[in-house]
Amino acid sequence: MNTKNYLSIYAKSFNWSGFFLPKKIYYKCSVLYDFCRTLDNIADQNKDLEIKKRELGQFRNKFEQKNQEDRVIKNMWDLMNEKNISKKIVDDLFDGVCSDLKKEVKIKSEKELLIYSYRVAGTVGLMMAKIFGVQKKESLKRAIDLGIAMQLTNIARDVIEDEKKNRTYLIKESNDTFLNIKNTILKADTFYDSSFEGIKDIPLTCRFSIIVARRVYRHIGVKILEKEDISNYQKAGKIYVSNFGKIIQTILSLVDLIKLFFIRSKKYEKEIEYNLINEDIRLNERI
């Protein structure tokens, strides 16, 4: 692995928002991203399923053993120790990636979708919040919500690509695939909404970056809905926000930043979903 961090190579939306982070915090986020991207690269490489399982198992064993010769693992353990990130969160992330290494993946219920989205992305939102120094439990729940929202956006965007890999994450509420995509985006929107108040507990120097990331990623859903039907969706290919679109969303993020100063605290809206996940994963031990 070369010394250039994966964040700048792969994460188009996150690297854009990362421009607004202090350098020290950006580095810590890069450490987390390098780790996550390493897992994804193992899972997504064009190799036999059993080989991918073996390589992921080997990487997990090296992680468990705190292998100091692997830069990605060493940096991740240093980050976990510094920011008091529970190993249980990282174990959840590993479990999420492992769940994709099957001949067929099919999400069949709301609970399965929530648990999967927590494992592969809610964990990352939670770890990011800990990097920023967030301690309030409700705000950490909302950080999980932002990760879940982004994963639901990924699911809505990658339906065709996932089908080729024999993976189905959309809950089949209708025979109209685009309607199912639309419903997934609308579900994501409720998690984006829930995440907003938690950003108040992020230090001011880091706050704008997360507001931008939230807006840019949410806008992917807007662009998907503009396709209106499955035919246009298929023709569009993988949907991204253009650089010009990112500039617009960044400007609009200034309005969100101002709103945060005036927003009133309200009851956590996702308690039902949180409790569904909590039936299988003790989230209180993670936050």
N, C-alpha and C positions, 0 to 999 in steps of 0.2 A: 504494500500500500504506500502511495507516495505521501509527502508531507502536506500537500494541499488538502484542506478539510472538505468533506463531502457536502457540507452545507452550501458552499459556493458553487459546487459542481452540479448538484442535483436539485436542490430545493428552490425552485424559481420564486414561488410566492414568499417563502420564509426568508430567503436571502434578501429579497426586496425590503421586507419589513425589518430585517436585522440591521439594515443600514442605520436605523434610528436608535440602536442599542449602544450603550457604552462599550468600549472595546473589551473590557474584562468580562462583562456579562456575555457579550457576543461569543467570546472564546469558550465560555462554559456551555453555552447553548450548542456550540459547534461540537464539543465533546459528546454531548448527548446525541446530537444528530449523527455523528460518525458511528456511534454504537448502533443506533436504530437502523441506519442505512446498511451497515454490515449485515445485520440480521435479514433485512429485506433482500439484499443482493444474493445471499445464500438461498433464500426461499424462491427467488424469482429467476435464478440462472437457468439456462437451457441445458439441464442435465436430467438424468433419470431420477425419478422420485426417491428411490432408496438411497442414491448418492447424496441428494439434498438432505434427507433425514440424517444420514450419517455425519455430514459436514456440520449441520446445525447442532447435532449432539456433541460433536467434538468442540465446537466453539463454546457451547454451554458448559461443558466440563472444564475448559480453560478458564471460563468466567468464575465457576464455582471454586476453582483452585487459586483464583486471584493471580493468574499468570502475569508476571511482570515483564516478560519479554514481548508480549503483544501490546503495542502502544494503545490501541483502542480500548482494550480491557483495563490496562493500568490506569489510563486517564479516567475511565468510567468509575472505577473503584475510588480513585482520589476524589472525584466529584461527589459520589454518594457519601463518603465519609465527611467531606467538608459541609455538605448541605443537608445532612441527616435524611437522606433518601433511603427508605426502607428497601431491603433486598426483595421483599414480597412484591413490591411494585414491578421490579425488573423481572421477577419470576412470572408475574402475570403477562408481561410483554412477551416473554419467551413462549408461554402457553398459547398466546394468540397467534404467534407466527407458526408454531407447531400445528395448530388446528387447520392451517391452510395446506399442510403437506399431506394431502389425501388424494386418492384418485378422483373423488367427487366431493365437493363441498356444497352443502345446501342448507341455508338458514330457513327454518320452518316456523319460527315464532318470534314475537316481539321480544321476549326475554332472551332468546338466543342471539338476536341482533344486538341488543343492548350489551350483553356480556362480551360478545366478539368486539364490538366497537370500543368498549372500555379497554379491553386487553390490548388491542393494537394501536389505539390512539388516545383514549382517555388517560391511560398511564403516562403518556408523553405530556399531555396537558398538566397532569398532576406534578410530574417531575420538573417541568418548566416553572410552575408556580413556586416550587420549593427553591429552585435556583434564584428566583427573584426575591426570596425571603418571605413569601406569604405564609402566615401562620393561622389565620382565622379559618376554622373548619368549614364554615359555610362557603367561604371564598375558594377553598380548595375543592369543594364539591362543584362549584361553578367552573373551575379550571378543568375538571373532568368533563363537564358539559361541553366546553369549547372543543376539546379533543374529540368527543363523540360527534359533535356537529360536523367537524371537518371530515371525519371518517364516513359519515352518512353522505356527505358531498362527494367523496371519492367513490363510494358505491354507486351513486346515481350517475356519475360521469363515466365509470369504467365497465358498464354492463356488457358491452360487446366484447371487450378485451377479456373480461372474466369468464364469459361464456366459452371462449376458445380454450380456456384453462379448466373447463368443467367446474366452474365455481358459480354458485348462485347465492347472492346476498340479499337480493330484493325479496321482500315478503310478497307473495302472490295474492293480492287482494282483488285482482281483476284479471281478465284475459287480455286486457289492453296493457301491453308492456310499458308504453309511455306514461300511462296513468299511474302505474306502480312507481315509475321513476319520479313522476311529479309528487306523489305522496311521500316518497323518501326525502325529497327536497323540502317539502313542507314540514316534515318531522324534524329535519335538520334545523330549520328556521326556529323552531321552538327551543332547541338547545342553544342556538346562537343568542336568542333573546335572554335565556336564563343566564348565560355566561357573562353578560354585559356588566351587571352590578359588581361582580367579583373583581373586575379590573380596577376598581377603586382602591383595592388593597395592594396593588402592585406599586412599587416606588415610582414616583413621578418621572424619573429619568428613563424608566423602561416602559411606562404605560402606553405611550403613543405607538411604539412598535407593535404591541399586541393588538391594539385597536386597528392598526393598518392590516395586520395579518388576518384578523377576524373579518374585516370588510372585504379584502381582496378574495379570500377563499369563499366567503358567502356569495360573492358576485359570480363565481363559477356556476352556482345554482341558478342564478338569474339568467345567465347565458344559455344554460340547458333548457330552461322553460321557454325561451324565445324560439326554440326549434319547433315547438307546437305538436309535432307528431313523430313517430318512431322512424319514419323514412328520412326526414330532415336530420334527426338525431344521428342516424347511421352514416349519412353522407358527411356530417361535420367532422367525424373522427374524434380524437381526444380533444376536449374543450379546455382551453386555458384563457386567462385574462391577459390581453396584450399589454405591452409596456405603457401605451397611452391610457388604456383602461386602468392600469395600476396607478398612474398619476392622478386620474380623476378620483379613484377610490381613496387615495392618500389625502387629497384635498378635502373630500367629504369626511375623512376621519378626524379632521380638525373640529368639525361640528360635534362629533361623538365625544371628543376629548372635553369640550366645553360642557356638554350634557352631563358628563360624569360628576362635575362639581355640584350639580343641582339635583341629581337623581335622589329620590327618597328610598330608604331601605324598605324592602318588602319581603314577605315570607318566601322562602325557597320554593320555587314552582315545580321542581322535578322530584319531589319526595317519593312519589309512587314508583317512578323509574329507578331511582336510587335504591329503593327497598327491593325491587326486583333483582337488581344486580347483587345486592347484599345477601340475598338468599343463598347464593353460591360462593360469593367472594366477600370476605369480611372487610368492607371498605374502611371501617373505623380504625382498623389496624394499619391501614396504609396512610391515612391522612393525619 
